[in-house]
Amino acid sequence: MRTRPLLALAGTVAALSLTAVTPASAADPAVLTTANGDVAVGDVLTASLASGTNATLYSSATGTSGVSCAASGFTATVTDNPTAPGTATESLTGHTFGSCSANVIGVLGVTSITVNNLAYSTAVSSDGTVTVTPAAGSTIQTTVVLRTLLGSINCVYQAPSLTGAASNADNSITFTGQHFTKSSGSSLCFANGYFTAKYAPVTDAGAAVTVN
């Protein structure tokens, strides 16, 4: 005689349990978030060099000869930001360098550094891995214009991709010793370039970005 009431009670408890679980799943964060919530597709992320650091392009992986810049920054538009864990994607539309100097024999100074072939695709994974790749059929390319005793020279460096690391400790992205090879330029242009830079904090409309 009590079977139906017990079954009805069990069904009610199960329904309430499912209702309680559903909002928690819906509230799972995206890969990229700020204190204001999930970063939206179309948002523009920006970052400059971490305080007290320089962006460098040295001629060897362990040396200190090459080009150093006291200013650098990037701009990237978010193109996808799925629920974590996962991989968010961005379009890197701007990457600038300024206040640069060189300590290469025969070089008097740095006129400019220009990042070519933008935009680049950027993938940010939940484990903190950041991968930058060019469009199909293109390459990551940077043109360094140097002042020398013989006049101005252009040094063009290329890389198939770049790999960096995101850290929530200071909302940073760090690139360490990323290898470029010289594709054109005079003998005063070093044959290899190793790019190192730390950008922090990465922000969305002024709010620091966290990777989940």
C-alpha positions as CSV (number, residue, x, y, z in Angstrom):
1,M,0.0,0.0,0.0
2,R,3.0,2.4,0.5
3,T,4.8,1.6,-2.8
4,R,3.4,4.5,-4.8
5,P,4.1,7.2,-2.2
6,L,7.7,5.9,-1.7
7,L,8.3,5.9,-5.5
8,A,6.8,9.4,-5.8
9,L,9.0,10.6,-3.0
10,A,12.1,9.1,-4.7
11,G,11.2,10.7,-8.0
12,T,10.8,14.1,-6.3
13,V,14.2,13.8,-4.6
14,A,15.9,12.8,-7.8
15,A,14.3,15.8,-9.6
16,L,15.5,18.1,-6.9
17,S,19.0,16.7,-7.0
18,L,19.2,17.2,-10.8
19,T,17.9,20.8,-10.4
20,A,20.6,21.5,-7.8
21,V,23.4,20.1,-9.9
22,T,22.5,21.9,-13.2
23,P,23.2,25.5,-12.0
24,A,26.7,24.4,-10.8
25,S,27.5,23.0,-14.3
26,A,26.2,26.1,-16.0
27,A,28.4,28.3,-13.8
28,D,31.7,26.5,-14.8
29,P,34.2,29.2,-15.8
30,A,35.5,29.7,-19.3
31,V,39.2,29.3,-20.1
32,L,39.7,33.1,-19.9
33,T,38.1,35.0,-17.0
34,T,38.4,38.3,-15.1
35,A,37.0,39.4,-11.8
36,N,34.0,40.5,-13.9
37,G,33.3,37.0,-15.3
38,D,34.1,35.2,-18.5
39,V,36.0,37.0,-21.2
40,A,33.6,37.5,-24.1
41,V,34.3,36.7,-27.7
42,G,35.3,39.9,-29.4
43,D,36.9,41.4,-26.3
44,V,40.3,43.0,-26.9
45,L,43.2,41.9,-24.6
46,T,46.2,44.0,-24.1
47,A,49.5,43.8,-22.2
48,S,52.8,45.7,-22.0
49,L,56.2,44.4,-20.7
50,A,56.2,43.4,-17.0
51,S,57.6,46.2,-14.9
52,G,61.4,46.3,-14.8
53,T,61.9,43.9,-17.8
54,N,63.0,44.2,-21.4
55,A,62.2,42.4,-24.6
56,T,65.3,41.0,-26.1
57,L,66.4,39.4,-29.4
58,Y,69.9,38.0,-28.7
59,S,72.2,36.3,-31.1
60,S,72.5,33.1,-29.0
61,A,70.4,31.2,-26.6
62,T,72.7,31.9,-23.7
63,G,74.4,35.2,-24.7
64,T,73.5,38.9,-24.1
65,S,74.6,40.3,-27.5
66,G,71.9,41.6,-29.7
67,V,68.9,43.9,-29.4
68,S,67.0,45.0,-26.2
69,C,63.8,47.0,-26.0
70,A,62.5,48.7,-22.9
71,A,59.0,49.0,-24.4
72,S,56.8,46.4,-26.0
73,G,53.1,45.5,-26.1
74,F,50.5,43.4,-27.8
75,T,46.8,43.6,-28.7
76,A,44.7,40.4,-29.3
77,T,41.0,39.9,-30.0
78,V,39.3,36.9,-28.4
79,T,37.8,34.6,-31.1
80,D,36.7,31.6,-28.9
81,N,36.6,31.1,-25.2
82,P,35.1,27.7,-24.3
83,T,34.3,26.3,-20.9
84,A,37.4,25.2,-19.0
85,P,39.3,23.0,-19.3
86,G,40.0,23.7,-22.9
87,T,41.7,26.1,-25.3
88,A,40.8,29.7,-26.0
89,T,41.8,31.3,-29.2
90,E,42.7,34.9,-30.1
91,S,43.8,36.9,-33.1
92,L,47.0,38.8,-32.4
93,T,46.5,42.0,-34.4
94,G,49.2,44.2,-32.9
95,H,52.7,43.7,-31.5
96,T,55.0,46.7,-31.0
97,F,58.5,47.5,-29.8
98,G,60.1,50.8,-28.7
99,S,63.1,52.3,-26.9
100,C,65.4,49.7,-28.4
101,S,69.2,49.6,-28.4
102,A,71.9,47.2,-29.7
103,N,75.3,46.0,-28.5
104,V,76.4,44.4,-31.7
105,I,79.8,45.3,-33.1
106,G,79.4,47.8,-36.0
107,V,75.9,48.7,-35.0
108,L,75.2,52.3,-33.8
109,G,71.6,51.9,-32.8
110,V,68.1,50.5,-33.6
111,T,65.8,52.6,-35.9
112,S,62.8,50.3,-35.6
113,I,61.4,46.8,-35.0
114,T,58.3,45.9,-37.0
115,V,56.3,42.7,-36.7
116,N,55.1,41.6,-40.1
117,N,52.4,39.3,-41.5
118,L,49.9,40.1,-38.8
119,A,47.4,38.8,-37.7
120,Y,48.7,35.7,-36.0
121,S,46.5,33.0,-34.3
122,T,47.0,32.6,-30.6
123,A,45.9,29.6,-28.6
124,V,45.8,29.7,-24.8
125,S,45.3,26.3,-23.1
126,S,44.1,25.6,-19.6
127,D,47.5,24.3,-18.7
128,G,49.0,27.7,-19.4
129,T,50.6,26.9,-22.8
130,V,50.4,29.8,-25.2
131,T,51.0,29.0,-28.9
132,V,51.3,31.7,-31.6
133,T,51.1,30.7,-35.3
134,P,50.9,32.6,-38.6
135,A,48.2,32.2,-41.2
136,A,48.5,29.3,-43.6
137,G,51.3,29.8,-46.1
138,S,52.8,32.6,-44.0
139,T,55.4,32.9,-41.3
140,I,56.0,34.8,-38.1
141,Q,58.4,37.6,-39.2
142,T,60.1,40.6,-37.6
143,T,62.1,43.3,-39.4
144,V,64.8,45.0,-37.4
145,V,66.2,48.2,-38.9
146,L,69.7,49.0,-37.6
147,R,71.9,52.1,-37.9
148,T,75.5,51.3,-38.9
149,L,78.6,53.1,-39.9
150,L,77.7,52.1,-43.5
151,G,74.1,53.4,-43.2
152,S,70.8,51.8,-42.4
153,I,70.3,48.0,-42.9
154,N,67.3,45.7,-42.6
155,C,67.5,42.4,-40.8
156,V,64.5,40.1,-41.4
157,Y,64.0,37.2,-38.9
158,Q,61.4,34.4,-39.2
159,A,60.0,31.7,-37.0
160,P,57.4,29.0,-37.8
161,S,55.7,29.5,-34.4
162,L,56.2,30.8,-30.9
163,T,55.5,29.1,-27.6
164,G,54.9,30.9,-24.3
165,A,53.6,30.3,-20.8
166,A,50.8,32.0,-19.0
167,S,50.9,32.4,-15.2
168,N,48.0,33.4,-12.9
169,A,50.5,34.5,-10.3
170,D,50.9,37.8,-12.0
171,N,48.5,37.4,-15.0
172,S,51.5,37.2,-17.3
173,I,52.6,35.6,-20.6
174,T,56.3,34.8,-20.9
175,F,58.3,33.9,-24.0
176,T,61.7,32.5,-23.4
177,G,64.5,32.0,-26.0
178,Q,62.1,31.6,-28.9
179,H,64.3,30.9,-32.0
180,F,64.2,33.0,-35.1
181,T,66.5,32.6,-38.1
182,K,67.7,35.4,-40.4
183,S,65.9,35.3,-43.8
184,S,67.6,38.3,-45.2
185,G,70.1,41.1,-44.3
186,S,73.7,42.0,-44.3
187,S,76.6,40.3,-42.5
188,L,76.0,42.7,-39.6
189,C,72.7,41.0,-39.0
190,F,73.3,38.1,-36.6
191,A,72.3,34.7,-38.1
192,N,70.0,33.7,-35.3
193,G,67.7,35.6,-32.9
194,Y,66.4,34.3,-29.6
195,F,63.3,36.2,-28.4
196,T,62.6,36.6,-24.7
197,A,59.9,38.8,-23.2
198,K,57.4,38.8,-20.3
199,Y,54.1,40.7,-20.6
200,A,52.1,41.5,-17.5
201,P,49.4,42.0,-16.6
202,V,47.3,40.8,-19.5
203,T,44.0,42.7,-19.2
204,D,40.5,42.9,-20.6
205,A,39.2,46.5,-20.3
206,G,41.6,47.0,-17.4
207,A,40.7,43.8,-15.6
208,A,43.5,41.2,-15.2
209,V,42.9,38.0,-17.2
210,T,43.1,34.6,-15.5
211,V,43.6,31.3,-17.3
212,N,41.4,28.4,-16.0
